[in-house]
Amino acid sequence: MNSSASQTYLKTRVNIFATQLFTDNRILELLDMPLEELSGTFGLTGIIESPLSPQKLNHALEQSLLHSLMSDLSVLLRPLDGTSRVLLIYWSRKFALFNLKTLIRCKLNELSLDEISSYLHHLPDIIRLPHEKLLQAENILEMLHLLEHGPYQSIARQARQVYEEKNEPFSLDAAIDRSYFQGMVKYSNSQIDRGELKELIGMLTDRQNLLWLLRYRFMYQLSSSETYYLLVPFGKYLDRNRLMELVNLDSFQSVLEKLPPKLSRIVSGTTNAMQARQRLDFSLSREMRRLIRFSPSPATRALAYLVARDTDLKRLNALLQGKLLGLDSELVHEALIPPALQEAA
Amino acid sequence: MFSTLPMKHLRIQLLTCDLPEASLILAELGVFAPDPRPILEAELPSIPGEGYRHLYTQARSRFDKIARHVAYTDTLDNKEVHAVSEADLQLTNDWLGEVWSDCSEFEEERHRLRDQLHAIDELEQTLDNFSNLNIDLGRLQQKSRFLEIHIGMVARTQVKQLEEAVGLAGYLLYRFLEREARTHVIIIGALDGESAELKSVLDTAGFRPLQVPEALHSEPEKAKTSLRKQQTDLQQRQQQLESRSAAWRTSIARHLSAAAQTLRQAAPYFQVQNAARNQGSLSAIQGWIPAREVVNAEAGLRQKLHNPLVLESRNPTEDERPIVPSFISRSRLLKPFSLLVKQYGIPRYGEVNPTLLFAVSYILMFGMMFGDVGHGAIILISGILAHRKLGSFTLFAVAAGISSMVFGLLYGSIFGYEHVIHAIWISPMSDPLYMLSMALIWGVGFLVLITLLNIINHLQQNDPSGALFGENGILSLLLYGGLLWGTFNIYQDGAFGVGAAVVALSSLVALFAYKLMGTASPPGERILVAAIETLETVTGYASNTLSFLRVAAFSLNHVALAVAVFTLAGMMEETGYWITVVLGNLFILILEGLIVTIQVLRLEYYEGFSRFFAGDGKAFKPLTL
């Protein structure tokens, strides 16, 4: 396939995939569906009906939904080459990093190898961590040393340095997340259609920065300087100066008030990081749909689709979990479509 | 040699405590491949040895990590082979854990010393830089009542953000030296109780402090001497560490060899995995074994196991045929060819093993296409000289060289010279049409043989309709035969001939009818599909036969290239002539040699294997020690 043919193919592919993204009406339909029908619609009946413990059932559902996302990714990767392909693969590495964090936490808690394995997600070979080797590592430093060769090199090296200095899991997690996002920004800068991709990655970074800022500053009570160091100051709306200004504020509400209008509208009225996250995810999902329809860059459309699909699958998982636990449908509804945004929807 | 060995499914019932020993005995025999299917699940619900396998995995991992640093001997004395108990494996694993811990400490110490030496090197650079800056270093090194000062290094990519982060805490960051991926910085600020906050940021940023010697301001030379002394001390410590490490390696080498033996003896029970099942003290182990080895295996087990056992063997059922592993005889002579066959696939159980046919036809075709006594001799000698690098492929090079030499004699060609030796058979360029017709005859023979093998394969797999009607079955062969006969008649008499037409048409109609019946679609589509598939059989045979023309084409090409080289050489003076001849021959040898090697492989894979060889079998992987 020549370049323009593969771009046309990719755009068409993304458009076809995008038809399965959830509209607000579709979410309402799903909310009203009984569990059996819902699981049947998404081919999850086998898992739902299997006699698994709640924890294993949760893991099996997550795995199945992740598998469907990874299948979409493999289809979108086929016509891509060069740096666009690298960027999409890099984005999907976040799932491998979830596994890495799970491995670290499990190692710290000295769980058995079988137990640790049962918590890990199966991922395509292209992003998969060398689980067997990592499981056999005697400690976390050895584990991070093992990752210092290969695609996780820079993340593992920064994480190891931080762990050597601070020797505690929070900083390690934060270092991994920060390095991952720095990598995203770096890759977006090396793209041909970087203007388009930068907008997308800027939005992702804004969401992440704002959540980190609220969490580090007001939940973990980190100092403004340390909080700032843990952020990635390359967002679309939250640039370096704005972030420096925000980390110096002393209350959750004052941060929300000082946000740029676009972000402020999204999170206004929230009182904690969880609510803010819910609103940001909802809004991000809409922005992704806009990019899928209008972005001239096929790679941007593909990445936007994956981000939106990932959010949808998380919603679906939340919906299934809510129904499995017999939670009140109003509560689940609020979790899926934040009330403040329902009117706008 | 021509087919996979007949296999039996073996089930051994024995006491659970005998399982490790039984696995070891079977591994010593090297003829038993475990079958992990849960056939016995109903009677024997548990899988024994879970703890054993965990221990083995951990011990193996530790051993492999240690073995990268410590040399050991890994020979197994067959007289001392015995099953490893879980307790022994636990002891070995614990010991390996301690050894790995020591090994890691040595490694960490190495890293630390290297870092310290690096830091001194960095500090020397820093001091040189300071001397140019005319900064009062005494102020930097002394504790101040009002100022907090940190001198150190940070990753270059993180400097800007660190500068901004410490700025928020009221500190200034000053960059004064950049080396490789690190930047040397001074961080300075008012001492007002914010140190903990700053330290936290610096730790998160991976800031590495540089310790400036106290005497630096007043006595710089003394400070430099002190740094050199520290450097020498560190180098001495490095040497001591290496001596200790060497002594430690020597001290554990023998134990490590013993651990290697323990792990090798424990491996068979680990590899059995789900093929063994148990219910309390009663166990069973199941797997595949060549039929001729059943008696040996039973005798070996009964001789070495003291407790009673029940051994049952049976032929594979029809359903099991796709999963029965294929045991291919391991002839040393055929090894390189066997490896090339495996690149295409493993023969199914019961399928004809194409290795011998591949070996003979490959070598013959290579010789036909690259016939030259001189070039063949060079391939032969190079193969022998490079035998260490080529390994089992030496034989491949030797056989190809000999074949090339033999055909070189038949063609009368040596290093491209066509008139130095007399051709025993024919010089290719003297009658290209004859060469092409020979290649066609070879191709026809090859395709007929391949089709016969396909028919045999179908019959062996109890598939008579496949043998008769299938692609490359009896009817296809008859059709091919009829077409060839007719073509020969046209060549001889100018007419296709009634007999040939009857054979070709009747087989064509029968094939069409069979495909018509076998297609499940509406009538129009059914006729179309059957017609296309039948036509495909005809065109397939025709194109495959013509493919073999390349055998002659390359023999002509070889001569043509030589002619080109000699034409060029003829334009030169004597020295130039010989240089051109040598370089030209090298060019022919390397480039054409490579192309011919690939072309023959292509003929084998696509015109040969694809007609009769599914290549989707399972390789027989027995337990081994």
Chai-1 contact restraints between the chains, C-beta under 6 A:
chainA,res_idxA,chainB,res_idxB,connection_type,confidence,min_distance_angstrom,max_distance_angstrom,comment,restraint_id
A,Q136,B,S61,contact,1.0,0.0,6.0,A-B,restraint_1
A,Q161,B,G206,contact,1.0,0.0,6.0,A-B,restraint_2
A,E165,B,D203,contact,1.0,0.0,6.0,A-B,restraint_3
A,K166,B,D203,contact,1.0,0.0,6.0,A-B,restraint_4
A,S223,B,E197,contact,1.0,0.0,6.0,A-B,restraint_5
A,S224,B,L168,contact,1.0,0.0,6.0,A-B,restraint_6
A,S225,B,A165,contact,1.0,0.0,6.0,A-B,restraint_7
A,S225,B,L168,contact,1.0,0.0,6.0,A-B,restraint_8
A,S225,B,A169,contact,1.0,0.0,6.0,A-B,restraint_9
A,S225,B,V201,contact,1.0,0.0,6.0,A-B,restraint_10
A,E226,B,S200,contact,1.0,0.0,6.0,A-B,restraint_11
A,E226,B,V201,contact,1.0,0.0,6.0,A-B,restraint_12
A,Y228,B,A165,contact,1.0,0.0,6.0,A-B,restraint_13
A,Y228,B,L168,contact,1.0,0.0,6.0,A-B,restraint_14
A,Y229,B,A165,contact,1.0,0.0,6.0,A-B,restraint_15
A,Y229,B,V201,contact,1.0,0.0,6.0,A-B,restraint_16
A,Y229,B,T204,contact,1.0,0.0,6.0,A-B,restraint_17
